[in-house]
Each structure stands twice: as C-alpha cells, then as structure tokens.
Amino acid sequence: MENSERLAVVETKLEQISVTINSMNDKLDVWNQSYVPRAEIDLKFDARDKKIEQIDKKLEAEEHNKWSIRKLWPAWLGVALSAGAWLEKIF
C-alpha cells in the first residue's frame, strides 16, 4: 500500500514539473520573439545619433544664417527709405 501511495505522489510531482517546464518553454519562446540582440540595438542607436547630429548641425547653420545680411537687406532698405523720407521732411 505504501509503495502505491509513494508512486502516486511521485507521478503527481512529475506532472507538476512537466507543466512547469512547458510553461517555462512557452515563456522563453515569447521572450525570444521579443528579444533584440545588443548588436542590432547598437546599430539602431548609432543611426539615431547620426540623424540627431545632422539635425543639430542644420539647426546651428540656420541659427547662424538667421541674422545674415542677405536675409535682412530688405528690412535695412526699408529703414534707409524711411530715414530718407524723414530727412526730406525735415529739410
């Protein structure tokens, strides 16, 4: 009687272990599907950093050219014309 009870306990534990192992396998399969290798992540980050650098350079160039003479000459021409008109009124 004792041996059959022991065998039943061992069978139950083996079934539980089997269920646990199957569950772990399923979780590992899901993890492997969503896992991204480090080398691939590094490549993606490098590409992103290069794009950010290009954008920063464009922004710096635009800021530098923002106040350039070429872009402001119409405004200065208007100032000169209004100053000329003002001087004409005075004299």
C-alpha positions as CSV (number, residue, x, y, z in Angstrom):
1,M,0.0,0.0,0.0
2,E,2.8,2.4,0.9
3,N,4.6,1.9,-2.4
4,S,1.5,2.6,-4.4
5,E,0.9,5.8,-2.4
6,R,4.5,6.9,-3.0
7,L,4.2,6.1,-6.6
8,A,1.1,8.3,-6.9
9,V,2.9,11.2,-5.1
10,V,5.9,10.9,-7.4
11,E,3.6,10.8,-10.5
12,T,1.8,13.9,-9.3
13,K,5.0,15.7,-8.7
14,L,6.3,14.7,-12.2
15,E,3.1,16.0,-13.8
16,Q,3.6,19.3,-11.9
17,I,7.2,19.5,-13.1
18,S,6.2,18.7,-16.6
19,V,3.6,21.5,-16.5
20,T,6.1,23.9,-15.1
21,I,8.7,23.1,-17.8
22,N,6.1,23.5,-20.5
23,S,5.1,26.9,-19.1
24,M,8.8,27.9,-18.9
25,N,9.3,26.9,-22.6
26,D,6.3,28.9,-23.6
27,K,7.6,32.0,-21.8
28,L,11.1,31.5,-23.3
29,D,9.5,31.3,-26.8
30,V,7.7,34.6,-26.2
31,W,10.9,36.2,-24.8
32,N,13.0,35.0,-27.8
33,Q,10.5,36.6,-30.2
34,S,10.6,40.0,-28.5
35,Y,14.3,39.9,-27.7
36,V,16.5,42.3,-29.7
37,P,20.3,41.4,-29.8
38,R,22.6,44.0,-28.5
39,A,24.5,44.5,-31.8
40,E,21.2,45.4,-33.5
41,I,20.3,47.8,-30.8
42,D,23.7,49.5,-31.1
43,L,23.2,49.9,-34.8
44,K,19.8,51.4,-34.3
45,F,21.1,53.8,-31.7
46,D,24.1,54.8,-33.9
47,A,21.8,55.6,-36.8
48,R,19.6,57.6,-34.5
49,D,22.6,59.5,-33.1
50,K,23.8,60.3,-36.6
51,K,20.3,61.7,-37.5
52,I,20.3,63.8,-34.4
53,E,23.7,65.2,-35.2
54,Q,22.6,66.1,-38.7
55,I,19.5,67.9,-37.3
56,D,21.7,69.7,-34.7
57,K,24.1,70.9,-37.5
58,K,21.2,72.1,-39.6
59,L,19.7,74.0,-36.6
60,E,23.1,75.6,-35.9
61,A,23.5,76.6,-39.5
62,E,20.0,78.0,-39.6
63,E,20.6,80.0,-36.4
64,H,23.9,81.3,-37.9
65,N,22.2,82.4,-41.1
66,K,19.2,83.8,-39.3
67,W,20.7,87.2,-38.9
68,S,22.8,87.2,-42.0
69,I,22.9,90.4,-44.2
70,R,21.4,88.6,-47.1
71,K,18.2,87.9,-45.3
72,L,18.0,91.3,-43.6
73,W,18.7,93.6,-46.6
74,P,15.0,94.2,-47.4
75,A,14.5,95.4,-43.8
76,W,17.5,97.7,-43.9
77,L,16.4,99.0,-47.3
78,G,13.0,99.9,-45.7
79,V,14.9,101.6,-42.8
80,A,17.0,103.6,-45.2
81,L,14.0,104.7,-47.2
82,S,12.1,105.8,-44.2
83,A,15.1,107.6,-42.9
84,G,15.5,109.3,-46.3
85,A,11.8,110.3,-46.2
86,W,12.2,111.6,-42.7
87,L,15.2,113.7,-43.6
88,E,13.4,115.0,-46.6
89,K,10.5,116.2,-44.4
90,I,12.9,117.9,-42.0
91,F,14.9,119.8,-44.7
